[in-house]
Amino acid sequence: MSRNIRTFMAMALPILAFALMPSAATAQSYSGNWPITITHSQRANGTYCLTLTDDGDFGWPHSGEATVTGFEAIFGTFQLIDGLLVVTIDVPGSGAEPASLLFTAHASRGNIGKGVYEIAQGEEIDSGVLVFGAKNGCSN
């Protein structure tokens, strides 16, 4: 009987330890600030700071609010869907039409790769190459 208990305990402890360890999917977070550099754009070339709050508020495990410096942002959100990060920032447009900044890039394991910048307002569109810097790499 005591041998069965020892065998059970020897098997149960590693299983319990494994079950209590955070998984890679839940342990990673995209919360923080990210320097972004836009090139090959007609009007937005430069370096900005994108801040993400990864709290799952917008339907996906990695989603939440987003803000960006250097633009008159009204409200922003991000979602990570199947390895694709999509950030949408509402900004005032010229005239009566609203405008949206779009940042799209491949992302996985808490890292964000290169992508595309676009601003869309009615028929006016500007786009460029988007490069993300290191997490929490924005200078004040």
N, C-alpha and C positions, 0 to 999 in steps of 0.2 A: 504494500500500500504506500509506504513512504517512498519507494522507488518510483511509483506512478506519479506522485505529487512532485518529486524532483524533476522528472521528465516533463511534466506539464509546465512547471515554472521555467524550465530551461527553454521551452518553446514559446511560452507566453511573453516573456520579457522582451525578446527581440521584436516580436510582432507589435507589442504595445509601443515600444520605442519608435518603430517605423511609422505607426499610425499617428503618433503625436508630432512627428517632424513636419515642418511646413513644406508643402510641395513647391516645386520651382514655379508653377503657374501662379500660385497665390502669393509667393514671397516677393516676386518682382513687382516693381511699381514704376510708373512713368511720372509720378509726382516730382516736381522740381522745375528748375528753369533750364532752358536749352538755348544756347546761342544759335541763331540761324543766319545764314548768309545767302542773299539772293543775288544772282548774277544773270546777265543776258536779258534783263527786263528793260522795258522802255522807260519806266518811271520809279521803280522800287529797288534798284541796286543798292546794296548796303548790308550792314549787320544789325540785327534786331535781337530782342530777347523774348522767347516764347515761354510762358509759364503754364504748366499743366497741373491740375488737381485730380489725381486718379482715385476716384471714390465709387465708381460703378453707377453713378447717378443717371446715366443716359443709355441704359439698356444692355450694355456689354460689360463684362468684368473689368476691362480697362477702358474707362470712359469718365468724363467729368467736364468741369469748366476749363476754359483756356483764355489766356490774355496774352497780348503782345505789345511790346513797347514800340514807339515810333509811328504808330497809326492811331487814329482816333477811334479806338475800339468801343463798341457799345456793349456787345455780349458775345461770348465765344464758347464753343464746345469742342470736345474731341471724342473720337471712338477708335478703338483698335479692333479691326474686324479681319480675321483670317490673315494676320501678318501685315495688314495695310493700315497705317495711321492716317486718319482723315481729321483735319482741324478746320473748323469753319468759324470765322470771326466776322460778325456784322459790323459794318462801319458806315458812317454817313456818306451818302453818295452826292454827286453834284446834281443839283436840281431836285426833283421830286422822287427820283428812283433810289431805292436802297442799294447798297453794294455789299458784297461778301468777299472776304479774303479766304482763299482755300490753300491749305498746305497739305500735301499728300506725300507720304514716303513709306518705304518698307520699314517694319519694326519687328523686333523679336528679342526676347530675354532681357528686356529693359533697355535695349539699345535702339537708336533710330538712325537709319541710313540716309542716303541721298534721295531727293524727291523733286517735286514740282511745286512752284508757287503760281497762283493765279488770282487775279481780282476780276470779278465779273459785275458789271453794272449795265443792265439793259443790253445794248448791242456793243458796248465798249468792253474790251477784254485786254488785259495785259498779263503776260506770263513770263516765267523764268526758271532757271535752275535753282534748286534749293538744297543747301548743305547744312546738316545739323552738326553742331559742335558737341563737346562732352557735357554730360548731365551736370547741372549746377555749375556750369562754366561761365555764366553771365557775369560781367564785371558791373559793379554798381555805378 
